[in-house]
Amino acid sequence: MAQKQQPMLSPHLPWKLRLLLSIHSFAVNNSLNSNGTVNRTFLNLFDLKSSPSKNPINGVKSFDITVDPSRELWFRLYTPTTTTTTATSLPIIIYFHGGGFTLMAANSKPFDKFCRRLARGIPSIIVSVNYRLAPEHKYPCQYEDGFDVLKFIDEENLEHLPQNANLKQCFLAGDSAGGNIAHHVALKASESKFLKLQVIGLIALQPFFGGEERTESENKLDRAPVLKVEHTDWFWKAFLPEGSNRDHATANVFGPNSVDISRVNFPATIVFVGGFDPLQDWQKKYYEGLHKAGKEAYLIEYENAFHSFYVFPEFPEHSLMIEEVRDFMQNQSCK
């Protein structure tokens, strides 16, 4: 009798990529302290930063804009500079980086490069938000920072924004914890009035949601690349209010303590899921929850993708993801 083939618990990856992921895991494992603090001095040895560039790099220029110096709230603005993109109206993507609410920054090299690729590949203007980090700044600081950037862009006569920026075609986007932030900022924006800004879409790249229940993918993929379940538990504890558990409405958005969004004018949403991501079941529940609430939602699954695949351009699904985002944005902009 033939033996039943065991399912793969890790994708086939080039050795260079495996080495990068091993270094990332080493840095995270030795930065998250058992007492709930982050060893930022050690982490910064691995979290290399990129400077803004007013001279275009691969057809994209960037510079930083301060929103509130008292809380070090700023964003990096990316603008494509080819003749075609400067002559036509461009949508705006307001982007929130991942890192479990506690790690990385808008100018971290992986996110800086990713935002450049998005700006060039869509093409679009990217606003990458540098929000405050937990555990020094817990919920709802990150959501407040994100929404305040929207208000800042809407209310200020920003000479920094190019003239072809289309404020009526604004998309919120985020990866991992940034996808969680994008959802909650979109929810608040749906209940607010803007002078010029109009949010018409949400791009959720493997968004970080959870709950007290342990899902099948969490149990099966606990040793998958990049993200471990023990890390997700640590991140939620660092981020959520004291005394809360993972069924808090900010984590389990369609769980027992969730808010009904059926009557909210929530934007169309595209959700990206990876087959080697332990959070995939929560991401699918998010997509299903949007549908049940009567919202326009799309699910894109990449069977061989691990958590944060999108920052690795050598990974085949990276290009596919940018094409899907482009199509989604074009469809929403034509309505």
C-alpha angles and dihedrals in degrees: 000000000000116000117247110252113243116233117254113256096190133037125244105262135176113258093246091056091047089053092052091049091049091053090049091051091048091052094048095044091054096042102054106079123207090236090064098259131116123235094223094172090060094039093053089062087070101029098081117191133218125217121228116260123214087183107075118256111201090342098312130100126193143187138171126251124196118224101175120000092191090070096026091245112165141137137217115232119211121195127181112229107196117124092251096051095046091052098050136061112267130203121233125235115198102203132199117197125225130239107124092281087286110065140060131009141235090268096049107127098243093052094041091054092043093052090050090053091049093049091051098037101048091024105234146128111263125209106191109195122218100206128180118275134232144264088036088046115029132189128340096024094087093051092047091051092050094049092045089057089055091051091045092054092044098047104034122079091230112200085185093070112085116247091246093060108124108213090184090065102056122153128190116216139173143160124229107326087006088060089055090050091048090054094051094043088050089051092053092044090052089061095045137077122234130194098221109347121098121185108210103164147022124213112198114188107195091321119213110245130144149155144198091274116089108228127213093253092050091052095043100042101039090128098043119131122285102356127060124188090235087059093051090053090050092049094051092049091050093048108036123079116273111277094022125123131206092276088072108129092247092060104031097038094177096032135106094294098039128131119243108246098176092108095041120102092237117177125248109275135207116198123199119205131185125212092223096046114108088209094059095104091055090048091052090048088053091053091047091048091054090051093049089051089056096252127143107253138163129197123209117187127192109190096201097043123113127200110295095011088144094076092061110077091188089065107095095225091059093077092041090054093053090050091051091049091049092051092046093051093046092050093050093045091054094057 
